[in-house]
């Protein structure tokens, strides 16, 4: 994967990039991997476990500094494993990568990495936020990376977590149950764990001074911070590799589907013009059983078609009064929820609006943002183009509007 376009990211992305750092932990001995050796160096998806873990962060273009903790005597091997994917090599051309020898414990490795970031960054380059991630978690998604970073920026500290599947009990030294715990009040935390950079560095220094031994960074944060760590939904696939079987267990086939959607509506005076859930000022609007949003109707057909679950007519027939005047954002949300339940994720969506008037460009970013919110994906996964009909046909006369949408869906097959 060669992300050579990263240098043309938006101003917002560049601003975020200057404020975020990544600590990637690969300093353990991996004794439970047996003869296979260090798990972070194990081959995976054209790279290594370590390079795949790093790539999920680097391809977001949101990190300007990376500190990689490595075990004593393994610097060269760690660098080779880290740069096994081209996305990681591209990153090294313009951003800062620091390799720091880890300590005897995870806690010591994190502290050394945080110190190295502060030492190697100028004051005006100092990150405001840092994500700390296990190098042995290669299945983390870029979506979870973005969500954790956003939550950490907002709340000061954030961690993804899952509700335990098994009922949990607290036992004593004699293996007797002493307390029955409620699963709804428990969380199995994952990484990345996100924090305000200066605060977590300060708290790690205090923990070292106080000889406080913690199993993860949220425990250190919550020992000293007034505002406790915010928990966000984690991902079941985001496991930490501990045994060789963990790699095989997560090896799965990827299924891709392409969907095509189309819609056309007459335009009439006195109707609102709604495109992508956004009302656009104009003398005419779409005539339809619902609100007539031809763009969202085409998109709905595209995702339903790609997943082979049906089409907009079968889900929301115009013979049903229930859907008269319905908000097409709601219709798309209902359809998308059904598609997601089948395991599909949206990779990208490309759309074309064909109308003579009005000009669409002034409204494009608002429309892209609205569609992205409905799908729960970054705005860069959505694009919408507009074309005129060169004054030809119903569209050219201003009597109709046409929309096309094409989407790529993906799901894993275990």
Protein Blocks (a to p, Z undefined) as FASTA:
>chain_A
ZZfklmmccfklmmmmmmpccdddfkbgolmnomnopfklpceehiafklmmmmmmmmno
pafbdcddddehilmmmmmmmmmpfklmmmmmmmccddddddfbfklmmmmmmmmmmmmp
cfklpcfbdcdddfklmkbcfklmmmmmmmmmmnopacdddddfbdcddddfkopafbdc
dfklgccddddddddfklmmmmmmmmmmnopacfbfklmmmmmpmbdcddddddfklccd
fbfklmmmmgccdddddddddddddddehiacdeehiacddfbdcddfbnopaklmmmmm
mmmmmnonacfklmmcckbmklgoiafklmmmmmmmmmmmnopacfbdcdddddfbdcfk
lmmmmmmmmmmmmnopafklpccddddehhpajklnopaccdddddddddddZZ
